[in-house]
Amino acid sequence: MAILEFVLQVVLGITSVLLTLLILLHKGRGGGLSDMFGGGMTSAVGSSGLAERNLNRFTVVLALVWFVAIVALGLITKFEVI
């Protein structure tokens, strides 16, 4: 059980960092914090429609993996026999 818990913690750490990076890669949708970091500038450097859709899909899949790791760690912690 300790090996499974360790693997889930590693998966949780990696997915947390990757999820943060992927969310920051998304295009800004208007005024706000994204404009502070240059998201409000319109240029040809922005991603195309297909790239944005793939980024959205990858972000959702990674968020689901993150959520499953959180729930699994919670269940392991709750039912852990001391």
C-alpha contacts under 8 A as a table, 3 or more apart, distances in Angstrom:
res1	aa1	res2	aa2	distance
1	M	4	L	5.24
1	M	5	E	6.27
2	A	5	E	5.07
2	A	6	F	6.13
3	I	6	F	5.06
3	I	7	V	6.15
4	L	7	V	5.11
4	L	8	L	6.14
5	E	8	L	5.14
5	E	9	Q	6.17
5	E	73	L	6.62
5	E	76	I	7.34
6	F	9	Q	5.10
6	F	10	V	6.28
7	V	10	V	5.15
7	V	11	V	6.16
8	L	11	V	4.98
8	L	12	L	5.97
8	L	69	A	5.84
8	L	72	A	7.71
8	L	73	L	6.76
9	Q	12	L	4.95
9	Q	13	G	6.15
9	Q	69	A	7.70
9	Q	73	L	7.64
10	V	13	G	5.11
10	V	14	I	6.20
11	V	14	I	5.24
11	V	15	T	5.96
11	V	66	W	7.70
11	V	69	A	7.10
12	L	15	T	5.25
12	L	16	S	5.95
12	L	66	W	5.91
12	L	69	A	5.97
12	L	70	I	7.11
13	G	16	S	5.18
13	G	17	V	6.46
14	I	17	V	5.40
14	I	18	L	6.21
15	T	18	L	5.03
15	T	19	L	5.73
15	T	62	L	6.59
15	T	63	A	7.74
15	T	65	V	7.52
15	T	66	W	5.85
16	S	19	L	5.17
16	S	20	T	6.22
16	S	66	W	6.97
17	V	20	T	5.23
17	V	21	L	6.36
18	L	21	L	5.10
18	L	22	L	6.07
19	L	22	L	5.08
19	L	23	I	6.08
19	L	59	T	6.59
19	L	62	L	6.63
19	L	63	A	6.82
20	T	23	I	5.27
20	T	24	L	6.31
21	L	24	L	5.15
21	L	25	L	6.34
22	L	25	L	5.04
22	L	26	H	6.76
22	L	55	L	7.44
22	L	59	T	6.32
23	I	26	H	5.52
23	I	59	T	7.29
26	H	52	E	7.50
26	H	55	L	7.60
27	K	39	G	6.68
27	K	46	G	7.67
28	G	31	G	7.90
28	G	34	S	5.31
28	G	35	D	7.18
28	G	39	G	5.38
28	G	40	G	6.76
29	R	34	S	7.98
30	G	34	S	7.63
30	G	35	D	7.40
30	G	40	G	6.95
31	G	34	S	7.03
31	G	35	D	5.84
31	G	40	G	7.20
32	G	35	D	5.62
32	G	36	M	7.04
33	L	36	M	5.16
33	L	37	F	6.96
34	S	37	F	5.51
34	S	38	G	6.62
34	S	39	G	4.81
34	S	40	G	6.78
35	D	38	G	5.11
35	D	39	G	4.54
35	D	40	G	4.47
35	D	41	M	7.61
36	M	39	G	7.03
36	M	40	G	7.80
38	G	41	M	5.83
39	G	42	T	7.89
42	T	46	G	7.53
43	S	46	G	6.20
47	S	51	A	5.85
47	S	52	E	6.09
48	S	51	A	5.29
48	S	52	E	6.13
49	G	52	E	5.15
49	G	53	R	6.22
50	L	53	R	5.13
50	L	54	N	6.19
51	A	54	N	5.12
51	A	55	L	6.09
52	E	55	L	5.01
52	E	56	N	6.16
53	R	56	N	5.01
53	R	57	R	6.21
54	N	57	R	5.05
54	N	58	F	6.10
55	L	58	F	5.18
55	L	59	T	6.04
56	N	59	T	5.10
56	N	60	V	6.20
57	R	60	V	5.19
57	R	61	V	6.22
58	F	61	V	5.18
58	F	62	L	6.06
59	T	62	L	5.13
59	T	63	A	6.03
60	V	63	A	4.99
60	V	64	L	6.23
61	V	64	L	5.13
61	V	65	V	6.36
62	L	65	V	5.07
62	L	66	W	6.14
63	A	66	W	4.95
63	A	67	F	6.11
64	L	67	F	5.00
64	L	68	V	6.15
65	V	68	V	5.16
65	V	69	A	6.19
66	W	69	A	5.18
66	W	70	I	6.30
67	F	70	I	5.10
67	F	71	V	6.25
68	V	71	V	5.15
68	V	72	A	5.99
69	A	72	A	5.12
69	A	73	L	6.06
70	I	73	L	5.26
70	I	74	G	6.16
71	V	74	G	5.02
71	V	75	L	6.18
72	A	75	L	5.12
72	A	76	I	6.14
73	L	76	I	5.07
73	L	77	T	6.08
74	G	77	T	5.13
74	G	78	K	6.08
75	L	78	K	5.04
75	L	79	F	6.12
76	I	79	F	5.43
76	I	80	E	5.72
77	T	80	E	5.23
